[in-house]
Amino acid sequence: MSEYEFHPLADLFPLLGEAELNELADDILEHGQREPIWLYERKILDGRNRYRACLLKGINPHIMETRVADPAAFVASMNLHRRHLSEEQRGMIAARLATFQHGGDRSKSPDGDLVSQAKAAELLKVSKRRVERSHDVIEKGVPDLADAVEHGDVSVSAAAEFAKQNPPLDQARLIAEHGSPAAAVDATIKKKAARAGKKPPVPKPDMAAADRAEQTTNARLAASSPTELINLIERLERINVSGAVARMSDDERAELMAQTARANNRLNKIAVEIAISGGAKLGVLAPQSLRYEALSFMRNAIAQIEATLTGRDVQETAS
């Protein structure tokens, strides 16, 4: 019987334990080998457990060669279809797949690229976030920590945080001190929570003070608005408005109309108050908010007109 190596992609998936392997071998001996062992580049891509079971019972295995375009997708599909893998196991497999470098005949893998984390997540039916956390466990954690995640003893999020917070030597020490990766991670989480509970509360921003400061600023600006408002109106009278408007787009004209309409609305309210008060000085009796808004809208409207003009479009009215 020929002996075959296992393909590295197949090795991303866990093998059956001794008891499960014996059960599979007995089943093949009694009912035959239902699924062939698939080779890719002369290595077993799918069927390692069937191959081991046949060797265990001295059965001549049924082997076929495949030329699939995407061996990673093939082996993922075959394992997910046939085996019950936990979400933790699938996340760890996807993370390893995302760092897997194809080492065989490159002509049979045209793209030649590493599988992305997003693609690996899709193939293994897990979230990309789980793949990222699993990658942190594999890259930054000690092997015992990765094994604990795959066996469901530690959540991948807690293990990833533990791996990022503690260098490998500290991880090994903590695991030894607490007796297991699960106990070490749990102790670290409790210690962090205790430290967080001792921190002084973060002061909340004083929104009332911020509002008062804004009101003071607006009041200061509005206090000088009567004179500036008159100057803006006189300045507007000296501008060739039709020349500016002719150069504007439809959107710009619509915005200009909106600015001037709002300014006019505020000015009319100021005028009504002046009339009621018997001809008081411009803007003195108007609420500060109205004077400030009218001034602001007038500034914007005039700035928009002047932005479209060249020097020859700004004309002084003949005296």
C-alpha positions in Angstrom: 0.0 0.0 0.0 1.4 3.4 -1.0 1.9 5.9 1.8 0.7 9.5 1.4 1.6 12.7 3.2 -1.0 15.1 4.5 -1.5 18.3 2.7 -0.8 21.4 4.8 -4.3 22.7 4.2 -5.7 19.5 5.6 -3.6 19.9 8.7 -5.4 23.1 9.5 -8.3 20.9 10.7 -8.1 18.7 13.9 -7.7 15.0 13.6 -10.1 12.5 15.4 -9.1 11.3 18.8 -8.2 7.7 19.3 -11.7 6.5 20.4 -13.4 8.3 17.5 -10.8 6.9 15.0 -11.5 3.3 16.2 -15.2 3.8 15.7 -14.6 5.1 12.2 -12.3 2.1 11.4 -14.9 -0.4 12.7 -17.6 1.4 10.6 -15.4 1.2 7.4 -14.6 -2.4 8.1 -18.3 -3.3 8.4 -19.9 -1.0 5.8 -17.1 -0.1 3.5 -15.5 3.3 2.7 -18.3 5.5 1.6 -16.2 8.7 0.8 -13.0 8.5 -1.2 -9.7 10.0 0.1 -9.0 13.1 -2.0 -5.4 13.9 -3.1 -4.2 17.3 -4.2 -0.6 17.5 -5.6 -0.2 13.9 -4.5 -0.9 14.7 -0.9 -4.1 14.0 1.1 -6.3 17.1 1.0 -9.3 15.5 2.5 -9.7 12.1 4.2 -6.8 11.9 6.7 -9.1 10.2 9.2 -10.4 7.7 6.6 -6.8 7.0 5.6 -5.7 6.4 9.2 -8.7 4.2 9.8 -8.0 2.1 6.8 -4.3 1.7 7.8 -5.5 0.7 11.3 -7.6 -2.2 10.0 -5.4 -3.1 7.0 -8.0 -1.9 4.5 -6.9 -0.9 1.0 -8.2 2.7 0.8 -10.2 4.2 -2.1 -8.1 7.2 -3.2 -8.9 9.8 -6.0 -7.0 12.8 -7.3 -8.7 16.2 -7.5 -7.7 19.3 -9.5 -9.9 21.8 -7.8 -9.1 25.5 -8.6 -9.5 26.5 -4.9 -8.2 23.8 -2.6 -8.8 25.9 0.5 -12.5 26.2 -0.3 -12.7 22.5 -1.1 -11.2 21.3 2.2 -13.3 23.8 4.2 -16.5 22.7 2.5 -15.8 19.0 2.9 -15.0 19.4 6.7 -17.9 21.7 7.4 -20.3 19.5 5.6 -19.2 16.3 7.3 -17.9 17.3 10.8 -19.3 19.2 13.7 -16.8 21.9 14.5 -17.4 24.5 17.2 -17.4 28.2 16.4 -14.1 28.4 18.4 -12.5 25.7 16.3 -13.7 27.3 13.0 -12.4 30.7 14.1 -9.0 29.3 14.9 -8.9 27.3 11.6 -9.9 30.5 9.6 -7.1 32.5 11.3 -4.5 29.9 10.4 -5.9 29.7 6.9 -5.6 33.5 6.6 -1.8 33.1 7.2 -1.3 30.0 5.2 1.2 30.2 2.4 0.7 27.8 -0.5 4.0 25.9 -0.9 3.2 23.5 -3.8 2.9 23.9 -7.5 2.1 27.6 -8.0 0.7 26.9 -11.5 -2.2 25.1 -9.8 -3.0 28.1 -7.6 -3.1 31.0 -10.1 -3.6 33.8 -7.6 -0.8 32.6 -5.3 -2.0 35.0 -2.6 -2.6 34.4 1.1 -6.3 33.9 1.8 -7.6 37.2 3.3 -9.2 37.1 6.8 -12.5 38.1 5.2 -12.4 35.2 2.8 -11.3 32.8 5.5 -14.2 34.0 7.6 -16.6 33.3 4.8 -15.2 29.8 4.1 -15.5 28.8 7.7 -18.8 30.5 8.4 -17.6 32.8 11.2 -17.3 36.6 11.6 -14.3 38.5 10.5 -14.0 39.9 14.0 -13.7 36.3 15.4 -10.9 35.6 12.9 -9.1 38.7 13.9 -9.3 37.7 17.6 -8.3 34.2 16.8 -5.3 35.5 14.9 -4.2 37.5 18.0 -4.4 34.3 20.1 -2.3 32.4 17.6 0.3 35.1 17.0 0.6 36.5 20.6 -0.5 33.7 22.8 1.3 30.6 24.0 0.2 27.2 22.5 -1.7 26.2 25.7 -3.9 29.3 25.3 -4.8 28.5 21.7 -5.6 24.9 22.7 -7.9 26.2 25.4 -9.8 28.3 22.9 -10.1 25.4 20.4 -11.4 23.1 23.2 -14.0 25.7 24.3 -12.4 26.3 27.7 -11.7 30.0 27.1 -13.6 32.5 24.9 -11.6 33.8 22.0 -12.3 37.5 23.0 -10.9 36.9 26.6 -8.0 34.9 25.3 -7.1 37.6 22.7 -7.2 40.3 25.4 -5.0 38.1 27.7 -2.5 37.5 24.9 -2.3 41.2 24.1 -1.8 42.3 27.7 0.8 39.7 28.7 4.0 38.7 27.0 4.5 35.0 26.4 6.7 34.4 29.4 4.1 36.1 31.7 1.3 34.0 30.1 3.2 30.8 30.8 3.9 31.9 34.4 0.3 32.9 35.0 -1.0 29.6 33.5 1.4 27.7 35.8 0.4 29.7 38.8 -3.3 29.2 38.3 -3.2 25.7 37.0 -4.9 26.2 33.6 -5.3 28.8 30.8 -8.9 29.2 31.8 -8.1 30.0 35.4 -5.3 32.3 34.4 -7.5 34.3 32.0 -10.3 34.4 34.6 -8.0 35.8 37.3 -6.6 38.4 34.9 -10.2 39.6 34.1 -11.1 39.9 37.7 -7.9 41.8 38.6 -8.6 44.2 35.7 -12.2 44.7 36.9 -11.0 45.4 40.5 -8.5 48.0 39.2 -11.2 49.7 37.1 -13.5 49.9 40.2 -10.9 51.9 42.1 -10.5 54.6 39.5 -12.0 58.0 40.3 -15.0 58.9 38.2 -14.4 60.9 35.1 -15.9 64.4 35.5 -18.7 65.1 33.1 -18.4 68.2 30.9 -20.3 71.2 32.3 -22.8 71.7 29.4 -24.5 74.6 31.2 -21.2 76.5 31.4 -20.6 75.8 27.7 -24.1 77.2 26.8 -23.5 80.3 28.9 -20.1 80.9 27.2 -21.8 80.6 23.8 -24.5 83.0 24.8 -22.0 85.5 26.1 -20.1 85.4 22.8 -23.3 85.9 20.8 -24.3 88.8 23.0 -20.9 90.5 22.5 -21.1 90.1 18.8 -24.7 91.2 18.6 -24.0 94.3 20.7 -22.0 95.8 17.8 -24.4 94.6 15.1 -26.5 97.7 14.4 -23.5 99.7 12.9 -22.1 96.6 11.2 -25.5 95.7 9.8 -25.9 99.1 8.3 -22.4 98.9 6.8 -23.2 95.4 5.3 -26.4 96.8 3.7 -24.6 99.7 2.2 -21.9 97.4 1.0 -24.5 95.2 -0.7 -25.9 98.3 -2.5 -22.5 98.9 -4.1 -22.2 95.4 -5.5 -23.3 94.4 -9.0 -25.7 91.7 -7.7 -27.0 90.8 -11.2 -23.5 90.1 -12.5 -22.8 87.8 -9.6 -26.1 85.9 -9.8 -25.6 85.4 -13.5 -22.5 83.4 -12.8 -24.0 81.2 -10.1 -25.2 77.7 -10.5 -28.8 76.8 -9.7 -27.7 75.4 -6.3 -25.7 78.5 -5.5 -28.7 80.8 -6.4 -31.0 78.7 -4.3 -28.6 79.0 -1.3 -28.2 82.7 -1.8 -32.0 83.1 -1.9 -32.3 81.2 1.3 -29.6 83.3 3.0 -31.2 86.6 2.0 -34.7 85.4 2.9 -33.6 84.5 6.4 -31.7 87.7 6.8 -34.8 89.7 5.6 -37.0 87.8 8.0 -34.8 88.9 10.9 -34.5 92.4 9.6 -38.3 92.7 9.3 -38.7 91.6 12.9 -36.2 94.2 14.0 -38.1 96.9 12.0 -41.4 96.0 13.6 -39.8 96.5 17.1 -38.4 99.8 16.0 -41.7 101.0 14.7 -43.5 99.9 17.9 -41.0 101.7 20.1 -41.5 105.0 18.3 -38.5 105.2 16.0 -35.8 103.9 18.3 -32.2 103.5 17.1 -31.7 100.7 14.6 -31.6 97.3 16.3 -31.2 98.5 19.9 -34.5 97.1 21.1 -34.3 93.9 19.0 -33.4 90.7 20.9 -29.7 90.0 20.7 -30.4 86.6 19.0 -32.3 88.3 16.2 -29.6 90.9 15.6 -26.9 88.3 15.6 -28.7 86.0 13.2 -29.5 88.8 10.8 -25.9 89.9 10.8 -24.7 86.3 10.3 -27.1 85.7 7.3 -26.2 89.0 5.7 -22.5 88.2 6.0 -23.0 84.8 4.3 -25.2 86.2 1.5 -22.7 89.0 0.7 -19.7 86.6 0.9 -21.4 84.3 -1.5 -22.1 87.1 -4.0 -18.5 88.5 -3.8 -17.0 85.0 -4.2 -18.3 84.9 -7.8 -17.3 88.3 -8.8 -14.1 89.6 -10.4 -12.7 93.1 -9.7 -14.6 94.7 -12.5 -17.9 93.5 -11.2 -17.6 95.4 -7.9 -19.0 98.9 -8.7 -19.4 102.0 -6.6 -22.8 103.8 -6.9 -22.4 107.2 -8.5 -22.7 110.0 -6.0 
